[in-house]
Amino acid sequence: MSETNETDIVGGQVDGQVDGQAAAQTAEHNGGPKVALVTGANKGIGYEIAAGLGALGWKIGVGARDEARREAAVAKLRAAGLNAFGVPLDVTDDASVTAAARLIEERAGRLDVLVNNAGITGGGPQEPTRVDPDRVRAAVETNVIGVIRVTNALLPLLRRSPSPRIVNVSSRVGSLTLQTTPGAETGPISAAYAPSKTFLNAVTVQYAKELADTKILINAVCPGYTATDLNAFQGVRTPQQGAVSAIRLATVPDDGPTGRFFSDEGEIPW
């Protein structure tokens, strides 16, 4: 994965759109705070996305399958004065996702933003000639099918929002344009993780096309090479920096972009 710049983009623009945080001057509508669900929010980038949206006054569902880590994250957010609640969620399990949707309906009655952040690398080795097909299957199950499963389960609640947003956390390594550009930095050869992000990008485009006549805006985002346990903390960006673009896309105004792919540096080619 490639290093992106570390410029603070708060107050900047996404393709000419006013920064989402500036647009979200108030987190309330219909008499209550806006509601977001962040998957994989118990640590790393997901936690910081939850914290960033919570700092805007939002009610945050902390989606995670590990109970201890989930509740620890919720406690930490609440200790910081944020409105957070735990959502038991395994994106690879139909029953878990159905139960999560039911919980959010009971706790909030609607959903304004879904951030599909949960993901795995699939483990190594990942060279096409050496990769275990089960590693590819696992990466796709979590990074792609899990996103579809969660998104479809939450769509009825998103449709109740006046300004629904979906953010799919992807990676620039999924860009076929960059992967086929000589000299472009796209990380190690990968037959599981990188193609799963390419697949996710393609699915994001298809959702945008299907939902074009609705209020739902859906985009993919690359957080940059961020130090998390996904890469054994080898990244050069902090989780807080990695969360900025996702928070921004979660809060774009109603005339904001949809069906596109962004990083801190701007739009990424498919």
Buried (B, 14 or more C-beta within 10 A) or exposed (E): BBEBEEEEBEEBEBEEBBBBBBBBEEBEEEEEBBBBBBBBBBBBBBBBBBBBBBBBBBBBBBBBBEEEBBBBBBEBBEEEEBBBBBBBBBBBBEEBBEBBBEBBBEEBEBBBBBBBBBBBBBBBBBEEEEBBEEBBBBBBBBBBBBBBBBBEBBBEBBBBBEBBBBBBBBBBBBBBEBBEEEEEEBBEBBBBBBBBBBBBBBBBBEBBEEBEEEEBBBBBBBBBBBBBEBEEEEBBBBBBBBBBBBBBBBBBBEEBBBBBBBBBBEEBEB
